[in-house]
Each structure stands twice: as C-alpha cells, then as structure tokens.
Amino acid sequence: MRGFAHHIDLTVTDPWASAPFYDTVLGYMGYRRWSEDEHGIDWEHATSPDRLPTIGIFKAKGPNAARQHDRYSPGLHHIAWIAESREDVDGLYRLLVENEALVLDPPTDYPEYGDGYYALMFADPDGLKLEFVYEPR
C-alpha cells in the first residue's frame, strides 16, 4: 500500500455548515462520520479494513481564511474519488441535484482522459472542486 492516501484534510469556511454536504457525498461513497471536535470533522471509510483514507474538514484560519478558493492558484485543484460504475456516478449526480449542490459538469464521457472515463464534477459549499469518476480497469 505504499503511496496510498492515508488522509485528506480540507479547510472550509465553516465545517458545521459544510457537514451536511459532506455527510451526503461521503456517505454515498461509503464513509461515515467518526470524529468531531471544536476544530472540525473527520469521516472514515466504513468498508475499508483499516478505515482509510479518512477525509477531514477543518475551519480555515489566518489572514486568508475568508478568501474564495481559487483552484488555479498554487494549492489544491480538485479531488477525485473512484466510482464502481457509470450508474454509481449517475446516482451521486441525482443525489447532488436533489440536495441542490453545485454541479459543475453533469456526468459526461471524457475520452481525452482515458478509455471509458466517465465523471461528474461538483463543488462543495466553499467552491472546492470535487470529482466522482468511473474508469473501466
């Protein structure tokens, strides 16, 4: 498992305001909330034998805490999770629409990224770009 992601921590304006969005999205992907304190919230992968990777959201601090996220500046561009099938991608899309989340690009084929690459692009409440992708292996 060398090089496999252990955890991903994201900073957000308000973790408790963003939590329902992440509960919905990460819950769909098989994560469950497992830790919460005054700094933020963590989810663990419920079906992974070691519950990894974990995903955390924490309150942004410092002089740039109120600035809007710009994925084209140095830093995080986006995070992509693996879907089990095209139908899995479509299911998350329906859930996002039902919850009035910001969909950047509905499920689409991206042949330029690989044979059978099918993905959904969406954003969290702070504008962080997220992706759910199926790619036959």
N, C-alpha and C positions, 0 to 999 in steps of 0.2 A: 504493500500500500504506500510505498514511498512516493511522496509528492501529492498524494490525495489531500484535498482540502480538509482541514480539521475544523475550522470555524470561520464564519464571515460575520464581522461586526460592522454595522452601518450607523452613521449618525443621522438623526432626524430632528426636526424642529420640536416635536412633542411625541415621545414614544407612546403615551397613553392615548393620544388622538389617532396615531397611526396603527395602534394594536389591532383594531377590528379588521382593517385591511390585511395586515399580515396574518392574523388568525384565519381569515378566509383563504388567502392564497396559499400560505404554508400548510394549512390544514388539508387543503385539496391535494397537496403534494406529499402528504404523509407525515408532516411534522406536528408536534404538539408542544404547547407552551409548558416549560418546565422550570423556569426561574424568573423571578421578578423582584427588583428592589428599587430604591429611590433613583438609581442611575438608568435603569432600562429593563428590557425584557429579552429572554432567550427562548428559542424553540429548539427541540432536539428531534431528530428523525426517528419516528416511532417504530419503523420496521427495520432499521439498520441494527445489526447485532451489537454494535458499540455506540449506537445513537448519534453517529456522526454523519455528516458535518452538522454543527449547530449554527443557527442564524440568530444574531442579536441586533436589536435596535437600541440606541442609546441617545440621550439628549445631547445635541450639538452645543458646544461651549466655545468661548473665546471671541475674539473680535469679529470673526466672520460667521458666527453662528446664525445670523439672520439672513445671510446671503442666499439667493436662489442657487440650486445646484446647476452646474454647467458641465455636462459630460464631455465637452470638447476642450476643457481646461485640464491641466495636469491633475490626475486623480482617477477615480473610478469612472469608466464609461458605462458599463452595464454588467449585469449578472445574468447568466443563462442556466436554466435547470433542464434536465433531460426528462422528456415525456415518454411514456410507454408506447404510444400510438398516435396517429393523427386524431382519432376520436378523443384521446386524452387531452390534446391541445384544444380541440373544439369545446370540450366540456369546461375547461378553465375559462375559455372565452365567454361562454354563456353565463358562467358564474360572475365574471367581472362585469358584464353588461347588466346583469340582474342587480348587482351591488353598486352600479353607477360609478365604477372605477374608470380611470382614464386609460383607454385603449389607444395606443399609438398607431399600431398596424394590426388589423384583424388577422386571423390565421391565413397564411399565404405560403405558397411554394417559393423557395429561394434557390433555384438551380445554381446560381453563382457561388453558393456556399457549400454545395455538395449534392450528390445524387439523392433525391428524396427528402432534402432538407425542408421541413415544414414547421413554421414557427409563428408565434404570437408575440407581439411587442406591446408592453404596457408600462405604466408608471405608478409609483407609489404616491402618497399624498404630498411628498416633498419634491416630486419630479424625478426621482431616481429611476432610470430605465431598467426594466426587468424583461426577461425573455423566457418563454417555455417552448422547447424545441424537440421535435421528433426527427430523428435521422436514422434510417434503417442501418443496422450494423450486421 
